[in-house]
Amino acid sequence: MEPVEARETRSVFGKLLLEHRRAAGWTQGRLAEVSGISVRALRELERGRARAAQQRSAEVLADALGLTGRDREFFLTVAKQGRRRNPALAAQVAATCALPAPLADLSGRESELEQLSAKVAEGGGVIAIVGQAGVGKTALAVTAADRWRPDFPDGGYAVDLRGMDDEPLSAGAALDRLLRALDVAPGQVPAAESERSALLRMLLADRKVLLLLDNAADEAQVRPLLAAGPGSLTLITCRRTLAGLEGARWLGLEPLSDGGATALLAKIVGADRVRAEPAAARELVELCGYLPLAVRIAGNRLATRPQWSLAQLADRLRDESTRLRALAVGDLQLRSAFDLSYRAVSAGARRLFRRLATVPGADFGAELAGVVSGVSPGDVREHLDELVDASLLQTTAEPERHQFHDLIRLFAEERFEAEEDSATREIVLAHLLDKATEAAKLFYPKAPETGRFGSRDELARWLDVEGTNWVAAHRLAARRGWHREVCDLAVALHWYSDGRSAQKPWLEIFSLGAAAASALGDAGAEAKLLNFVGWARSVCSGDDKGAVVTHRRALDIAVRIGDRVEQTWASIYLGQVLRLIGESDEAFEFAKRGYELADELPFWDGQTTARNMYGRALLNAGRHAEALAVHRAVLSDAERLASDTYPGFHQLLQTLTLRAIGDVLGALAEWREAASHYRTSRWLAWEGGFDGLEVISAIREGRAWREAGAFEEARECLTLAVELSTAPSFNAWREQASAELALLPG
């Protein structure tokens, strides 16, 4: 029996002959009559029992079928290819497209290999491995190809398409290489790209081959090369997403995990060196952004410098201004890899890329991209898509949000410094500070529903989504000495921060504001912001003694300048924090003073807080009936005056006041009624997005149910409190909830 490969090769001309005969609408007898070639000979050719027609016979058949131009040239080329027999030469040429040897130290890609295996098991086809420069696409593809090579008995071929070169390999040139590797003589390779693609398709139609197209430029380059049959597999690697490629499946490659990156480092430098400095190894791979190329460069530097410690190299990489320069060894250079991707995108996308380096936070959307670029929304979206497709930006879990890989951000900053002026940085900072200040003002008790930048709900979402950006802008503005902007934003954030104690670094924000107010000589703003700092020390950091010191400073300034509003607030806060550190008598006096001074304040702008704080002081003094009366009066007045504020603020007050009533009822051992108030408070906190208040109410509700003997209800509430206490600032509450859970029977 003849070998499968030979039989399939000889069938190519027969298939082409059959296609042309049927296209002419002829029987074998009619073609035999016109060409003078016997029916038997035609049958042998079409069935593949004859490798191909002799030159003269092929020409006769072409004439009989009326083939002209490129159709005739292609027909005769296939006939000539079918007659060639030079296995030694074929093997020599095929070596130019041989699959590369796999890396010996591939690490951390077990999951991706399993995903690829699952895709191959579904039926081969085309799989595109895409990702940013240095993420290890080629290493993974070569390892996968080596693993699966035995499953493709008719050959494995690879072509480096040089997609990031100034002049990538053309599809026509790549087809020429593949055809010659398949034993097509140089003189028999068709001139036209379309005919080369058709010939490759015919040669591979019934074969099972594995084709690796490495480092592709774009869809147009690889589309003519996708000629393998249904039993074959084509692997493509590309920095672009190749989203326009028909019939492909994709594997997006991300940086390594911490463990995978550390394992790769250990394979390069030796496991003993990593075991000797585990902390330095973890820091080193983190500084490399868990990017395989960066880890490999760092590992190679260490491997060739055995006298270096891992900590020494980590120390060199800490400086962001020189990190990319340090991540180079021999011909491996991270900056060069990034630069190839950068040069491959359009001028507009490059401009946006480098200007996005001025965005101070972790991620960004189209709005900030528009601010930095100054182009139309449509152009912004187009450029963002182009940068994502080029793997220069990453999308985030939040829809329409983007981010840099850490090392690519450093590269973008380098390009910004080299190609842009500093004005863009100031434009971004000014926009973020201005919008955050205006947005925060909509959370004042009597603020209108809509401001300069949109509605309260829209801006609440903006403050949440852009949190890392406006917080970072506030920090940068403080360093630049923008005292007025820093002070104004911190002041504006007072009411927005209520109920959101775990969502932002409030102690830093308000401390920067207080320092800015002091630098401006604005004593009124300084007193106000010191009160906010004290709140943050107590509520966010658990530093009640530090809070007392801060509120006393605020009170001293307020008394000195005759600011009765801030004297009231300082008294309210001191009534709370002094109680927390055990100074009950002084706490009661300050709470009472705040309560009396609050008559001068509007109901929603401080009076409610002062009255509830005084109710707490009455509770601590054992005056339960008076405490209940104070809190219930607050609820009653809040209902009567609800139209004077917005629903969210009313909801916040209800949350706090119902919890305070629950505390009094608990002190009276009326546990079921207390639990009911806590539950309503918890629901209101959940609806309003007041995460810290939800946790506190859940803990107190759980305790109340436990005291009432309703252990399942208690377990439900306390478990919820533990689950909600994931933020670092909630550690104390999580410990408290866990301790309460431990008291439950069973």
N, C-alpha and C positions, 0 to 999 in steps of 0.2 A: 504493500500500500504506500502511496506517495505521502510525504510529509505534509501536514496541514498548511504550514506557512507557504510552501511552494504551490500547493493547489490554490490557495487564496490569491497569491500573486498572479497566477496565470489566468484567473477568472476575470481580472479587471478589464482586459480588452474585450472578452466575450460579453461582459455586461454593457460596455459602451456600444458594441456592434448591435446587440439586441435592442438597446434604447433607440438607436438611429433607425433600425429596420421598422420598429413599431411606429416611430414618429412618421415614417413615410407611408404607413398603412400597408406594408407589403408582407407577404408570406415568404418563407425561406425559398420556396420554389420560384417566386417572382424575382427575388434578389439573385438566385442562381442563374436564372435566365438572362438577366440584364448584365451581370458581372462575368459570367462564364465560369464561375467557381461552383463546384458541385454542391448539391444539397447536403451531402454527407459531410463535406469539409466545413460548410457553414454551421452544421449542427455541432461538430466537434469544437469549433471555435466558441460558439455561444455557450456551450455547456462547460467550457473550461478544460476540456480534455486535450486541447492544443494550447500551448502557452500563448502564442499570438501568431498572426499572419506574417508571412515573409514580406519584405519591403514591397516587392512588386504586387503581391496579392493585396496588401493594405491599400496601395495606391489605386488598384482596380476597384476595390470596394468603395473607397472614398469617391471615386468618379461616379460609380453606379448610384450611390446614395445622394449625389449632387452636393457633397460637402465643399464649402469654399471658405476662404479666409481663416479665421481663428479656429472654427470648428474643424476644418480639414487638418490644420497644423496640430491641434490637440489630438485628433484621431491617430495621426501618423506617429506622434510622440509616444502615445500609449502603446502602439504596436511595437515601436523600437524598444521601449522599456521592457515589454514582455519577452523580448528575445534575448535580453542581456543575461549572461550567466558568469558572474565573477565574485564568488563568495568571499574571497580574500580581500578584494578591493572594497566590497560592501562593508565588511567588518571594520576595515581601516577608516572608511569615511564615517561609519556609524559611531565610532569612538568620539568624534567631534561633538556629538550630541548625547554623550553618555550621562547617566544620572550621577551627580556628585556624590562623593563619600559622605556619610553622615558625621556630624560632630560627635566626638566621644564623650563630651561633658554636657550634653543637653540636660537641663534640670528644670523641674517645676512645671512641666507641660503635660503631665499625665492626663489631666482632665481634658485638655484640648485634643490630645491624641485619641482619647475615647470618643469625643464628639465627632472628630473626623472619621473614625472607624464606623460610627453609626451612620454617618452620611454616605460612606462608601457602601455599607451594607444595604442601603436603600436602593442602590442601583448605579453606582458610579456617576457618570455624567461630568459636569463641570463644577468644581468647588473653588471659590475664591477666598484666599486667606488675606485679610486686609488689616492694616494697622499702621501706626506712626513709625517713623524712622527709628531703627534700633530696637524694636520690640521683639525681634526674633522670628519674623515671618519665614525667611528662607531656611533657617535652622530647623524650624518645625516641619516645613514642607519636605525638606530633604530627608529628615528622619522618617516621616510618614511614608514617603516614596520608597525608601529602602525597606521598610517593614512590609509593604504591600507588593513589592516587586514580584515575588513568586506567584501572585494571583493573576499576573498578566503575562502569559507565556510567549506572547508575540512581540515583546520588547518593551523597554523603558527608555524614554528620550527626554532630554532637557535642553532648553534654550534660554540663555540670559538675554532678556529683551532690553536691558540697559535703559529702563524707563526714566531714570533720573539724569541721564547724560544730556549734554546740550543737544545732541542728535541721537535720540533713541534708535535702536535697530528697527528698520522698517518691517512691516508685515511681509513684504515681498522678499526681503533678505532672509527673514526667519523661515519662510516657506522654502526658499532655496536650500537652506541648511537641512531642514527636515527631509526634503525630497532626496537630496544627495545621501543623507544617512540611510534612506530606504532604497539605495542603490539605483537611483535615477542618475544617469550620466549627465555631466554639466551641460553638454550640448543638447540634451533632451528636455531640460527644464523649460517649460513655457515662459515666454517673455512677460505675459500679462499676469498681474497678481490674482485676478479672478480665476484664470486657468490653472495657475499653480495650486490655488485652494481647492479647485475641483479635482485636480489630479491627486492631491493628498487625500481628499475625501474618498476617492475611489480606491486608492491603495490601502486605506485603513478600514474600509467599510465593514469587512467581516473579521477583522482582527481584534484581539484583546490586548491593547497597549496602554501603557501609563505614560502620560505626557506632562512634564513640568515646565510651565511657562513662568519663569522667575523674573521679578522686578519689572512688571508691566507698567506701561505709561498710562494707558487709558483703554476704553472699550474698543475704539477704532483700531488700535494696534493688535488686539488679541482676537477680535471677531473672525477674521479670515483664517485664523489658526485652529479654530474649534471644529476640526474635521474628523475627529475620532468617532468610531461607531458606538452604538448603545452599550456594548460590553466593555468599553474602555473607560478610562478615568483621566480627566485633565485637571491638574492642580495649577492654580494661578496665584502668584503673590503680588501684592500691589499696595502702595501707600494710599492710593485713591480707593474709594469704596466700590467703584465699578458698578454703581447702582443701575446703569442702563444696560447691563449685560443680560440678554435674554436667556432664560432657562438655567441660570446659574443658582447655586446655593452658596451662602456666605458663612464664614467664620471670622468674626471680629476679634482680633488678638489684643489683649490688654497687657499692661506690665505684670510682672511676676508677683506672686504673693510674697509676704515677708519670708516665709519658710522656703519657698522656691528660690528666691534671690540669694538667701543665705546658703542654701545647698549648692547653688551654682558657684558662689564665691569659694566654698570649701573645696569643690572639685578642682578649681584653678590653683588656689594657693596652698591647699592641703588642709585636711580636717583638723589636724593638731593646732594649726595657727588660729583657726576659728574657735576651737574649744578653749584655747588659752585666753582669748579676748572676746567673749560672747557679746558684751555690751557694745564694744567698738565695731564688731561685725554687723550688729543690727543697725547701728547708726550709719555705717558706711553704705549699706544697701539702701537705706532710707534716703541718704543724700544722693544716691544714684537714681532716685525715683523709681526703684525696682525695675529699671529698664535693662534688659539683658545686655545690650551693647555697652551701656555705661558700667554695669557690674563686671563685664568681661574686661573692659579697659582698666578698671580699678584693680581687678584680680591680676591681670598681666603685669601691671606696674609693680604690684607686691611680689609676684612670682619672680620677677627679674631683679628684685631688690630684697633679698632675704633678710638684710639687716634692718629693714623698716618694720615697725610695728603697724598693726591695723589702725591704732589710735593716731599715729602720725599722719597717715593718709586722710583719715577722717577729719583731722584738724585742718588740713589743707583745703578740704572740700567745703568746710563750713562757710567760708567767705563766698557769698553769692556772686560777687563781682569777678571772681577768678575761677569759679567752679568749672565752667565749660572749658576754660583753657587747661585746667588740671586734668580733665577727662579726655586725655589724648595719650596714646602710646604707639610708637611705630606708625603704621599707616592707618591705625584705627583712631578716628577723630569724631567725636560726637557732634561738634559744631558743624563740621563739613557735611555730616549726614543730614542735619536739620536744614542747612543752607540749600542743599539740592531740592528739598521739598518746597522751600520758600521761593526759590527762583522759578519753580515750575508753575506757580499760580499767576493769575493776572495782576496787572499793576494795581488795580483797585483793591483786590484781595490782599496784596502785600501791604498796602497802605493801612488798611483796616487792621491787619494782623499786628503790625508794629505799634499802632496807636492803642490797641486793646491792652497793651502792657501798662497803660496808665490807669486802668481800672484797678482800684486798690483792693477789692475783695476777692473772694474765692471763685465766684462765677458771675455771669452777666447775661442779659437778654438783649433783644433788639433795640430797646430804648437806649441803653448805655452805648451800644455799638453805634447807634445813630449820633449820639452826643459826641463821641470821639472822632467819628469820621466826617460828620457834616454832610452826608449824602442822603438821598431820598430813602424812605423805608423800603421801597422795592429793591433798590441797589444794595441796601444793608443786608436784606434777607439773601439776596443772590450771592454776595461776598461771603456771608457766614456759611452758606451751604457749600460754597467752593472750598473754604478752609476746612470744613468738616470732611468733605470728600477727599481732601489732600492729607487728612490725618494730622493737620496742624492745630485743630481744635477738637475737643471732645464734647459730645452732648451729655447732659446730666439727666438724672431721674425726673427732674422738674421739666415739664414741657417747655420748649422754646428757650431753654437755658443752655449756656455753653461754658466751658472752662478750658484752661491750659493744663497740660501735663507740667509738673513743676519745672523740669529742665527746659521744656519748650518755652515756658514763660521767661526764663532767664535769657534764652535766645531772642525772644521778641523784645525784651528790654534792651539788649545789645543793639538790635536793629533800630529801635526807637532813638537811642542815644546817638547812633551814627547817622541817621537819616531824617530826624525830625527836630523841631525846636521844643522848648519846654512849655510852651503856652498851652498845649493840650492837657497837661497835668492840671493846670490851674482851672481850666474849663470844666474838667470832670469833677474836681473837688468842689468848685463853686456850685455846680448843678446838684450834687448829692447833698451838700449841706443845706442849700436853699430849699430843696424839695422835702428833705427830712424835717426841717424846722416847720414848714408850712403844714406838712402832713400831721405832725405831732400836735399842732395847735387845734386840730379838729377833734381832739379828745378832751379838751377843756369842757367843764360841765355845761357851759352855755354856748358852746361853739355851734356855728351853723352846720347844716348837713353837708354842704359842698364848699370846697375851697378852690384856690387858684389852679390846683393840679387834679381836681376830681372830687368824687364823693368820699365820705368817711370810710365806707366799706372798701372802696377801691384803694384808698391810701393805707388802710390797715393792712391789706394784702401787700402793697408795695413796701411798707416798712418791714414786714416779715420777710418777703422774698429778697429784698435788697439789703437785708440786715448787715451782712458781712461787709458790704460796700460802704454804707453810710457810717458804720462804726469805724471802719478803717480810715475813711475820709476825715472823721472827727479827730482821730488820733494823729493823722498826718498834718491836719490844720493846726493842731496844738504845737507840733514840732516846728511848724513854719511861723508861729507867732500870730496866727489869725485869731486874736483873742476875742474880738466881738462875735465872729461867727461861731466859735467854740462855745462861748458863754450863752449865746442866744439859743443854740440847739439844745444844750443841756437844760436850760430853763424850760424850753418848750416841751421836753419829754416827761415832765413830772406826771401828768395824769395818764399818759400812755403806759408808763412803767408800772402803774398800779395793777396788780393781778397778773403781771408778766415777769415776776421776779427772777425766773430761771431762763428767760429767753435772751437776755443781753447782758453784757458785762457792766451792770449799772454802777458798781463802785468806781470803776475806771472812768466811765462816762461823766458821772457827776463830779468826780475829783478833778478831772481835766477842766470841767466848767468852772469849778470854784477857783482853781488856780488862774484861769483866764480872767475871771471877774476881779480877782485880787490884782492882777497885772494891769487891768484897766482902771483900778481905783474905784470900782463900782461896788460900794459896800452893801447896798441893798441886794444886788444880785449875789454877792458872796454869801450873805447870811442865808438867803433862800437856798442856794446850792449846797451850803454846808448842812442844812437840814436834810436835803436829799442824800448827801453823802452819809449822814448818820443813819438814815433809813436803810440805805444799801448795806452799811456795815452790819446792822442788826439782822435784817431780813434775808439778805443774800449771802452774807459771809458768817453769820452767827457770832460776830464780834460785838457783843452787847456793851462791854466795858469801853471799847473804842468808840462805840456810838454815843455813849454818855459824854465822853470828852468832846466829840464833834458837835453835839447839840448844845453843849454849854458854850462853845466858841460862837456858834450861831446866835445864841441868846445874848451873849455879851455885845456882839456887833449890833444886833437889832435894838438893844436897849440904848447903846451909845448914839445911834442915829435916829432914835425915836420911831422905829418901824414896828408898829403894834401887830401887824399881820404876821411878821416872822417871829415876834415874841410869842404869839399865840401858837404857831406851829412848833416852835422849839419846846414850849410847855407841853403840848400834846405828845410829842415824841418822847420827851423826858419822862412823862408819866408812864409810858410803856416800857422803855428800856431800863429805867431804875427798878421797876417791878421785877423785870426779868433777872436782875442781878441781886435781888433780895432786899433792896432798899425800899421797903413797903411804905413807910411813913412819908418819906420825901416824894415817892412816886405818887401817892394820893394827893399831896399838896399841889404838885405840878399838873396832875390830871384835872383837879378842881379849878386851878387857875386857867388852864386852857379852856375849860368848859365855860367859865365866866367871861373870858375875853372873846370867845367865839360868837357872842351875841352881835359883835360888830362885823362878823363875816356873813356873806350870803349863805343861804341854807346849803346849797350844793357845793360851794367852794370853801369847804373847811369846817362848817358848823356840824355837818353830819359826823365827820371824823372825831371832832372834839366831844360830841355828846356820847358816841359809842365808847370812846376811850374813858370817859368819866363813868359810864355804866360798868366797864371792866374794873375800874378802881373801886366802885361800890361793891361789886361781887367779891373782890379780894378782902374787902373790909367786913364781909359777912352780911351786908345789907342787901339781901336778895330781892326783896320786894321792890325796893327803890331802883335796883339795877334793872329788873324786868320792866318797870314803868318807863325808865329812860329809853331802853331799846325799843319798846313797843311804840313809844311816842315818835321815835325816829322813823319807824316803818309807816306809821299813820301819816306823818307829815310828808314823807316821801311819796305816798300815794296821792295826797292832796296837791303836791307841787310837781307831779310827774311831768306835766307839760312844759316845765321850765328847763328841762334837760333832755338829752337824747336817751332812747331806750337802753342802750348798752351801759350807760353810766348808772341809770336807775337799777339795772340788773346787778351791777357790781355792788352797789350799796345794799341791796337786798341780800346778796350772798354773804356779805360781812355781818350784817345785822342779825340775820337768822342764825348764823353760827354763834354769835354772841348770846342770843337767847338760849340756844342749845346748851351753852356753857353754864348759864345760870340754872337751867332746869336740871342739868347733870349734878350740879352742886346741891340741889334739893332732892337728889336721888329719884327724880321723875324720869327714869331712863328711857322708857319707850317714847315719851313725848319729846325728850331731848333728841333721840335718834331720828324721829320724824323731822324735826327742824334741821338737823344736820344733813339729812337726805335731800331735803328741798334745796338747801344751800349748795350741796354737791352738784345737783342737777343744774342749777343756775350757773355755777362756775364752769361746768362742762359746756353748756350752751354758749357762754360768753367767751370761751377760750382762755379762762383764767386758770392755768394749769396748777400753779402753786396752791391756790385756794381750793381747788378740787382735791388735791392730796390731803391737805389739812382737814377738810370736812370729812373725807373718807376715813381717816384715822380716828377722828373723834366719833363718827357714827359707829365704827366698828367697836370701839371701846364701850359705847353706850349699849349696843346690842349685847355685848358680852356681859355687862353688868345686869342687863335685863334677862339673862339666861337664854337669849336667842343666838345660839352659837353658830349656826349655819349662816345667818345673816351677817354676824360679826366676821366670820371667815371670808365671806364674799367681799366685804368692804375693805378689810385689811389686806387681802391679796391684791385687790385693785390698787390700793395705795402703794404697795411694793412695786407693782408693774409700772405705775406711773412715775416712780421716783428714779428715773434713769439719769437725769442731769446731775453733774457733780455737786451743784449747790443744793440738791435734794438729799444728800447723803444722810444727814441727821434725821430727816423724816423717814427715809427708808429703814434706818436702824430702829427708829421708834415703832414703825409699823411691824417690822419683823419681831421686835420684842413683844408687842401686843399679840401677835399670832402665836408666839410660844406659850402664852398664858392660856390659850384655849385648850379644853380637854380633848383628848384623842388625837 
